[in-house]
Amino acid sequence: MAARKPGSWSDSKGLARGILHDRAERRKWLGGMALVPLAMMGLGLWAIHDWIWASPWRVLFWWGGCAVATVVVMLFALYDALLVFREERSKDR
């Protein structure tokens, strides 16, 4: 049987499971993920503004990417909030 390569699917699942189940680690990742759309928006507004507005397609893709990144962060924050509710409810029982 062939040896598993580092970075295999099961290793990735284990890492994701560890991040999602630990509140402190989840919050650390959420904070880092929140910086991505903020940095994208700042970059788009100030650093590469003229380049983006040179083409309507660039505007669509850039700000669409910012919107997608923002929605991903919001969904992760919602997931975190729901897990906190579940953890606190299970403490009361």
C-alpha positions in Angstrom: 0.0 0.0 0.0 1.4 3.4 -0.9 2.3 5.8 1.9 0.1 8.9 2.3 1.5 12.1 1.1 1.7 15.0 3.6 -1.2 17.4 3.1 -3.6 14.6 2.2 -7.4 15.0 2.5 -7.6 13.4 5.9 -4.9 15.6 7.3 -6.8 18.7 6.0 -10.0 17.5 7.5 -8.3 16.9 10.9 -6.8 20.4 10.8 -10.2 21.9 9.9 -11.9 19.9 12.7 -9.3 21.2 15.2 -9.8 24.8 14.2 -13.6 24.6 14.1 -13.9 22.9 17.5 -11.6 25.1 19.5 -13.2 28.5 20.4 -9.9 30.4 20.7 -8.5 29.0 17.5 -11.7 29.7 15.7 -11.6 33.3 16.9 -8.0 33.7 15.8 -8.9 32.5 12.3 -12.0 34.7 12.2 -9.9 37.8 13.0 -7.4 37.0 10.3 -10.1 36.2 7.8 -11.8 39.6 8.6 -8.6 41.4 7.6 -8.7 39.9 4.1 -11.8 41.8 2.8 -10.7 44.9 4.7 -7.3 44.8 3.0 -9.0 44.1 -0.4 -11.3 47.1 0.1 -8.5 49.4 1.1 -6.3 48.2 -1.7 -9.2 48.7 -4.2 -10.1 52.2 -2.9 -6.6 53.7 -2.7 -3.8 51.7 -4.2 -5.2 50.3 -7.5 -8.3 52.5 -7.8 -7.4 53.8 -11.3 -6.4 50.4 -12.6 -9.7 48.9 -11.4 -11.9 51.6 -12.9 -10.2 51.3 -16.3 -12.5 48.4 -17.2 -16.0 47.6 -16.1 -15.0 43.9 -15.9 -12.3 44.7 -13.4 -14.7 46.6 -11.2 -17.2 43.7 -11.3 -14.6 41.1 -10.5 -12.7 43.1 -7.9 -15.7 44.3 -5.9 -17.5 40.9 -6.5 -14.5 39.3 -4.9 -14.7 41.7 -2.0 -18.3 40.9 -1.6 -17.7 37.1 -1.6 -14.8 37.5 0.9 -17.1 39.5 3.2 -19.9 37.0 2.9 -17.5 34.1 3.8 -16.4 36.0 6.9 -20.0 36.7 7.9 -20.9 33.1 7.5 -17.9 32.0 9.6 -18.9 34.6 12.3 -22.5 33.2 12.2 -21.1 29.7 12.6 -19.0 30.8 15.5 -22.0 32.5 17.2 -24.2 29.4 16.8 -21.4 27.2 18.3 -21.1 29.6 21.2 -24.8 29.4 21.8 -24.7 25.6 21.7 -21.6 25.5 24.1 -23.3 27.8 26.6 -26.6 26.0 26.5 -24.8 22.7 27.1 -23.0 24.2 30.1 -26.4 25.1 31.7 -27.7 21.6 31.5 
